[in-house]
Amino acid sequence: VTARQRLRADVARYLVLFDRPVSRYRRMRTVMGTEAIWAIAVFRFGQYVYFDANRLTRLFLKPLYEWSAKMVGLAVGIHLFPDTTIGPGFYIGHHGGIWISPLATLGANCNISPGVVIGVAGQGRDKGPVLGDRVWVGPGAVITGEVKVGSGAVIAANTLVTANIPENAVAIGVPARIISYSGSGKLIRVAAPPAA
Ligand SMILES: CC(C)(COP(=O)(O)OP(=O)(O)OC[C@H]1O[C@@H](n2cnc3c(N)ncnc32)[C@H](O)[C@@H]1OP(=O)(O)O)[C@@H](O)C(=O)NCCC(=O)NCCS
C-alpha cells in the first residue's frame, strides 16, 4: 500500500462522519479546514518521500517535507515521523500535544486524541509500542515501552499503559487496569478495517 492510498483511507475516516455522500466541495473544505488532516497529510507525504519516491525526487522533496513537518508540528502540535508504521484509516480527533515515536507501530483505523504520547520507555530501549487495528486512545493517554495493545482495545482518557492490553479490552487509569472486554465498536465509526 502506498502512502497516497493510506492518505485516501485516512481522509475517508473524516468523511464518514457526514453519514451521507460527500460532495467534492465538502471534501475540500474538510481537508483544508481540519488541522489533524494537515498533520496526517504531511506525515504521509514524508512516507512518500522516504519510501515511495525515487532517489532524485527524494533529494528534491526532502527539504520541503522537513520544513512542512516542522511547521505543522509547531502550528498544530502533532508530531509524527515517517519511520512510524501507521496503517490506513488513521484518525486524530483534535490536535495538540500529540507525539508518536518513530519506533511505534499502529494498525489500521486507529483513533488518537489530543495529548496522546506513544513512545519508548526511556533511553537505551530500541522498541516502541505496537497497537493493533481499531485501537481508540483517549485524551492525555500515554502508551510507553515495548508493549502490545490488541486490536479493538480502548485506552481511556489519561490512562498510562506500561503493560500489554488484550484485544477489545477497555483499559483505564494509572497504571492501566482492564475494566471490560467489550471493545471499541461504539467509539470507532468504521465497519471493518480495509485490507492493509
Ligand atoms: C474509555 C471510556 C469511553 C470508557 O467508558 P465506559 O466503558 O462507558 O466506562 P464507564 O464510564 O462506565 O466507567 C467505568 C468506571 O471507570 C471509571 N472511569 C471511566 N473513565 C475513566 C478514566 N478515563 N479514568 C479513570 N477512571 C475512569 C468510571 O468512573 C467508572 O468507575 P465506577 O465503576 O467506579 O463507577 C471513558 O472512560 C473515556 O475515557 N472517555 C473519554 C471520552 C473523551 O475523552 N472524549 C473526547 C475525545 S477528544
The ligand as an SDF file (V2000), in Angstrom:
LIG
                    3D

 48 50  0  0  0  0  0  0  0  0999 V2000
  -12.9240    4.7710   27.7110 C   0  0  0  0  0  0  0  0  0  0  0  0
  -14.2570    5.2700   28.1300 C   0  0  0  0  0  0  0  0  0  0  0  0
  -15.0400    5.6720   26.8990 C   0  0  0  0  0  0  0  0  0  0  0  0
  -14.9560    4.1140   28.8690 C   0  0  0  0  0  0  0  0  0  0  0  0
  -16.2960    4.4180   29.1000 O   0  0  0  0  0  0  0  0  0  0  0  0
  -17.2750    3.3260   29.7110 P   0  0  0  0  0  0  0  0  0  0  0  0
  -16.9240    1.9560   29.1980 O   0  0  0  0  0  0  0  0  0  0  0  0
  -18.6410    3.8300   29.4560 O   0  0  0  0  0  0  0  0  0  0  0  0
  -16.9220    3.3110   31.2460 O   0  0  0  0  0  0  0  0  0  0  0  0
  -17.7540    3.9710   32.3960 P   0  0  0  0  0  0  0  0  0  0  0  0
  -17.9840    5.4130   32.1180 O   0  0  0  0  0  0  0  0  0  0  0  0
  -18.9470    3.1080   32.6870 O   0  0  0  0  0  0  0  0  0  0  0  0
  -16.7450    3.8770   33.6220 O   0  0  0  0  0  0  0  0  0  0  0  0
  -16.4530    2.6710   34.2860 C   0  0  0  0  0  0  0  0  0  0  0  0
  -15.6740    3.0290   35.5320 C   0  0  0  0  0  0  0  0  0  0  0  0
  -14.3930    3.5720   35.1580 O   0  0  0  0  0  0  0  0  0  0  0  0
  -14.2570    4.9250   35.6320 C   0  0  0  0  0  0  0  0  0  0  0  0
  -13.6240    5.6800   34.5730 N   0  0  0  0  0  0  0  0  0  0  0  0
  -14.1400    5.9400   33.3420 C   0  0  0  0  0  0  0  0  0  0  0  0
  -13.2560    6.6140   32.6160 N   0  0  0  0  0  0  0  0  0  0  0  0
  -12.1670    6.7980   33.3880 C   0  0  0  0  0  0  0  0  0  0  0  0
  -10.9290    7.4370   33.1630 C   0  0  0  0  0  0  0  0  0  0  0  0
  -10.6350    7.9810   31.9790 N   0  0  0  0  0  0  0  0  0  0  0  0
  -10.0270    7.4370   34.1650 N   0  0  0  0  0  0  0  0  0  0  0  0
  -10.3130    6.8470   35.3420 C   0  0  0  0  0  0  0  0  0  0  0  0
  -11.4820    6.2220   35.6130 N   0  0  0  0  0  0  0  0  0  0  0  0
  -12.4010    6.2130   34.6450 C   0  0  0  0  0  0  0  0  0  0  0  0
  -15.6840    5.3920   35.9020 C   0  0  0  0  0  0  0  0  0  0  0  0
  -15.7060    6.4010   36.8850 O   0  0  0  0  0  0  0  0  0  0  0  0
  -16.3430    4.1190   36.3650 C   0  0  0  0  0  0  0  0  0  0  0  0
  -15.9820    3.8750   37.7090 O   0  0  0  0  0  0  0  0  0  0  0  0
  -17.0170    3.1390   38.7260 P   0  0  0  0  0  0  0  0  0  0  0  0
  -17.2700    1.7700   38.1380 O   0  0  0  0  0  0  0  0  0  0  0  0
  -16.2590    3.1190   39.9980 O   0  0  0  0  0  0  0  0  0  0  0  0
  -18.2460    3.9970   38.7260 O   0  0  0  0  0  0  0  0  0  0  0  0
  -14.1500    6.5030   29.0400 C   0  0  0  0  0  0  0  0  0  0  0  0
  -13.5720    6.1110   30.2070 O   0  0  0  0  0  0  0  0  0  0  0  0
  -13.2800    7.6030   28.4600 C   0  0  0  0  0  0  0  0  0  0  0  0
  -12.0780    7.6220   28.6120 O   0  0  0  0  0  0  0  0  0  0  0  0
  -13.9040    8.5760   27.7940 N   0  0  0  0  0  0  0  0  0  0  0  0
  -13.1730    9.6880   27.2990 C   0  0  0  0  0  0  0  0  0  0  0  0
  -14.0030   10.3180   26.2490 C   0  0  0  0  0  0  0  0  0  0  0  0
  -13.2900   11.5210   25.7190 C   0  0  0  0  0  0  0  0  0  0  0  0
  -12.3330   11.9740   26.2530 O   0  0  0  0  0  0  0  0  0  0  0  0
  -13.7890   12.0430   24.6110 N   0  0  0  0  0  0  0  0  0  0  0  0
  -13.2180   13.2050   23.9980 C   0  0  0  0  0  0  0  0  0  0  0  0
  -12.2640   12.8040   22.8970 C   0  0  0  0  0  0  0  0  0  0  0  0
  -11.4120   14.1530   22.2190 S   0  0  0  0  0  0  0  0  0  0  0  0
  1  2  1  0
  2  3  1  0
  2  4  1  0
  2 36  1  0
  4  5  1  0
  5  6  1  0
  6  7  2  0
  6  8  1  0
  6  9  1  0
  9 10  1  0
 10 11  2  0
 10 12  1  0
 10 13  1  0
 13 14  1  0
 14 15  1  0
 15 16  1  0
 15 30  1  0
 16 17  1  0
 17 18  1  0
 17 28  1  0
 18 19  1  0
 18 27  1  0
 19 20  2  0
 20 21  1  0
 21 22  1  0
 21 27  2  0
 22 23  1  0
 22 24  2  0
 24 25  1  0
 25 26  2  0
 26 27  1  0
 28 29  1  0
 28 30  1  0
 30 31  1  0
 31 32  1  0
 32 33  2  0
 32 34  1  0
 32 35  1  0
 36 37  1  0
 36 38  1  0
 38 39  2  0
 38 40  1  0
 40 41  1  0
 41 42  1  0
 42 43  1  0
 43 44  2  0
 43 45  1  0
 45 46  1  0
 46 47  1  0
 47 48  1  0
M  END
$$$$
